[in-house]
Amino acid sequence: MLATYASGEPFLIEGPRGRGRVLLVTSPLDGDWNTLPLYPFYLPFVQSMVRYACGVSAGSRNLLPGDVIAMSFDEPMEQIQVWRNADNPTISEDRSQVRVTDTQPGVYRIEAKGRAGKVVHFVVQSPRGESDLTPLTAEQWQKLEQNLGFRRVDMDRQNLGPFLVAERHGRELWLELVVIALVLGVVEMALARIWTMDI
């Protein structure tokens, strides 16, 4: 019993049902029998009841790296598949439960095929450290340059132009291509004049 009237009679009763909860309000929720819907308390009360009733069965589907995905089904499934970095999911012998450990960032999709098929998505968030906007130190930049094989250009002290010219390889052909296009245009006009004269 979650709430009572002033007389001590039950107003809100809770009971388990499967993997969830059932709530019983001993008074109608419309305005025919009482004035409960007229109070500001009414809407938050109904919303809270719905959240409370479905909170156990829904569970959190937003996880952190390393969190375990555990899911149970009301009846055994014919087939259970887990997609996304789940090489060794643990599936119970009667195929009514699935468990995935050592989760990595990304979206996991669990497909259960049976009389009542089900598809459930879980999202494993990226580590918060990847969103750290703290500038790298000189030592960290040096380590990255050594590991990844690149050269850092400090735009405050150096001009980017010489680096771009030095990195450029090959030969520019734009002038030759323009000349070829002009020659082809002249040849086309000459051929068109010759053919029209023959006709």
C-alpha positions as CSV (number, residue, x, y, z in Angstrom):
1,M,0.0,0.0,0.0
2,L,1.6,3.3,-1.2
3,A,-1.1,5.8,0.0
4,T,-4.2,5.9,2.2
5,Y,-7.2,8.2,2.7
6,A,-7.5,10.2,6.0
7,S,-9.7,7.4,7.2
8,G,-6.9,4.8,6.8
9,E,-8.5,3.1,3.8
10,P,-6.2,2.3,0.9
11,F,-5.9,4.9,-1.9
12,L,-3.0,3.6,-3.9
13,I,-2.0,-0.1,-3.9
14,E,1.0,-1.6,-5.6
15,G,1.5,-5.3,-6.6
16,P,4.1,-7.2,-8.7
17,R,3.2,-8.5,-12.1
18,G,5.8,-10.5,-14.1
19,R,8.9,-8.3,-14.2
20,G,6.9,-5.1,-13.6
21,R,4.5,-3.4,-11.3
22,V,0.7,-2.9,-11.2
23,L,-0.9,0.1,-9.5
24,L,-4.5,0.2,-8.3
25,V,-6.1,3.5,-7.5
26,T,-9.3,2.9,-5.4
27,S,-11.0,6.0,-6.8
28,P,-11.9,6.9,-10.3
29,L,-9.5,9.1,-12.1
30,D,-12.2,11.1,-14.0
31,G,-14.4,13.9,-12.7
32,D,-17.6,11.9,-12.3
33,W,-17.1,10.7,-8.7
34,N,-14.7,13.2,-7.3
35,T,-12.9,16.5,-7.9
36,L,-9.4,15.0,-8.1
37,P,-8.8,16.1,-11.8
38,L,-9.5,19.7,-10.8
39,Y,-6.4,20.0,-8.6
40,P,-2.9,20.9,-9.8
41,F,-1.7,17.7,-8.1
42,Y,-3.6,15.5,-10.6
43,L,-1.4,15.6,-13.7
44,P,2.0,15.1,-12.0
45,F,0.4,12.3,-9.9
46,V,-0.7,10.4,-13.0
47,Q,2.6,11.0,-14.8
48,S,4.5,9.8,-11.7
49,M,2.4,6.6,-11.5
50,V,3.1,5.7,-15.1
51,R,6.8,6.3,-14.7
52,Y,6.8,4.3,-11.5
53,A,4.8,1.4,-13.0
54,C,7.1,1.0,-16.0
55,G,10.4,1.8,-14.4
56,V,11.3,-1.7,-13.4
57,S,10.6,-3.5,-16.7
58,A,12.0,-0.8,-18.9
59,G,15.4,-0.5,-17.3
60,S,18.1,1.8,-18.5
61,R,19.2,1.4,-22.1
62,N,21.8,4.1,-22.0
63,L,25.0,2.5,-20.6
64,L,28.6,3.3,-20.0
65,P,31.5,1.3,-21.5
66,G,31.9,-1.9,-19.6
67,D,28.4,-2.0,-18.3
68,V,26.5,-5.3,-18.6
69,I,23.5,-5.7,-20.9
70,A,21.1,-8.2,-19.3
71,M,17.7,-8.9,-20.7
72,S,15.0,-11.5,-19.9
73,F,12.1,-12.6,-22.0
74,D,8.7,-13.7,-20.8
75,E,9.0,-17.0,-22.7
76,P,11.8,-19.0,-24.4
77,M,12.8,-17.6,-27.8
78,E,13.6,-19.6,-30.9
79,Q,16.6,-17.5,-31.7
80,I,18.5,-14.6,-30.1
81,Q,21.0,-12.5,-32.0
82,V,23.2,-9.7,-30.7
83,W,24.6,-7.2,-33.1
84,R,27.6,-4.9,-32.5
85,N,30.9,-6.0,-30.9
86,A,29.3,-9.0,-29.1
87,D,31.4,-12.0,-30.1
88,N,30.4,-14.1,-27.0
89,P,27.0,-13.1,-25.7
90,T,25.8,-15.5,-22.9
91,I,22.4,-17.0,-23.7
92,S,20.6,-19.2,-21.3
93,E,19.8,-22.8,-22.2
94,D,16.1,-22.2,-22.6
95,R,16.8,-19.0,-24.6
96,S,14.9,-16.8,-22.2
97,Q,17.8,-14.6,-21.1
98,V,20.8,-12.9,-22.8
99,R,23.8,-11.2,-21.2
100,V,26.5,-9.2,-22.9
101,T,29.6,-8.2,-20.9
102,D,32.6,-6.0,-21.8
103,T,30.5,-3.5,-23.8
104,Q,32.2,-1.0,-26.1
105,P,30.8,2.4,-27.2
106,G,28.2,2.1,-29.9
107,V,24.7,0.8,-30.5
108,Y,23.8,-2.8,-29.6
109,R,20.7,-4.4,-31.1
110,I,19.2,-7.6,-29.6
111,E,16.8,-9.5,-31.9
112,A,14.7,-12.2,-30.3
113,K,12.7,-14.4,-32.6
114,G,9.8,-16.4,-31.2
115,R,6.0,-16.3,-30.9
116,A,6.3,-12.7,-29.7
117,G,9.5,-11.4,-31.4
118,K,11.3,-8.4,-30.0
119,V,14.0,-6.0,-31.0
120,V,15.7,-3.9,-28.3
121,H,18.4,-1.3,-28.7
122,F,21.0,-0.3,-26.1
123,V,23.4,2.6,-26.5
124,V,26.8,2.5,-24.9
125,Q,28.2,6.0,-24.5
126,S,31.7,7.1,-25.4
127,P,34.0,7.7,-22.5
128,R,33.7,11.3,-21.3
129,G,37.5,11.7,-21.5
130,E,37.2,11.9,-25.3
131,S,35.2,15.1,-24.9
132,D,37.8,16.8,-22.9
133,L,38.6,20.2,-24.5
134,T,41.7,20.9,-22.5
135,P,44.6,21.9,-24.9
136,L,47.3,19.3,-25.3
137,T,50.7,20.0,-23.7
138,A,53.9,20.2,-25.8
139,E,54.9,16.7,-24.6
140,Q,51.6,15.3,-25.7
141,W,51.9,16.9,-29.1
142,Q,55.4,15.5,-29.4
143,K,54.2,12.1,-28.6
144,L,51.4,12.2,-31.1
145,E,53.9,13.4,-33.8
146,Q,56.2,10.5,-33.1
147,N,53.4,7.9,-33.0
148,L,51.3,9.2,-36.0
149,G,54.2,10.5,-38.2
150,F,53.0,14.1,-38.8
151,R,54.5,17.5,-38.3
152,R,52.6,20.2,-36.4
153,V,52.5,23.7,-37.7
154,D,52.2,26.5,-35.1
155,M,50.0,29.1,-37.0
156,D,51.0,31.8,-34.5
157,R,54.7,31.6,-35.3
158,Q,54.9,30.1,-38.8
159,N,53.3,30.8,-42.1
160,L,51.4,27.9,-43.7
161,G,52.3,28.8,-47.3
162,P,55.9,27.4,-47.4
163,F,54.8,24.2,-45.8
164,L,52.1,23.7,-48.5
165,V,54.5,24.4,-51.3
166,A,57.1,22.0,-49.9
167,E,54.6,19.2,-49.5
168,R,53.3,19.6,-53.1
169,H,54.5,17.0,-55.5
170,G,54.1,16.5,-59.3
171,R,53.7,19.0,-62.1
172,E,50.9,21.4,-62.9
173,L,49.2,20.7,-66.3
174,W,46.6,23.4,-66.4
175,L,48.4,25.4,-69.2
176,E,48.9,22.4,-71.4
177,L,45.2,21.4,-70.9
178,V,44.0,24.9,-71.9
179,V,46.2,24.8,-75.1
180,I,44.8,21.4,-76.0
181,A,41.2,22.5,-75.5
182,L,41.9,25.6,-77.8
183,V,43.5,23.4,-80.5
184,L,40.6,21.0,-80.4
185,G,38.1,23.9,-80.7
186,V,39.9,25.2,-83.8
187,V,40.1,21.8,-85.4
188,E,36.4,21.3,-84.8
189,M,35.5,24.6,-86.5
190,A,37.8,23.8,-89.5
191,L,36.2,20.4,-89.9
192,A,32.7,21.8,-89.6
193,R,33.5,24.4,-92.4
194,I,35.0,21.7,-94.7
195,W,32.0,19.4,-94.3
196,T,29.5,22.2,-94.9
197,M,31.4,23.3,-98.1
198,D,31.2,19.7,-99.4
199,I,27.5,19.6,-99.0
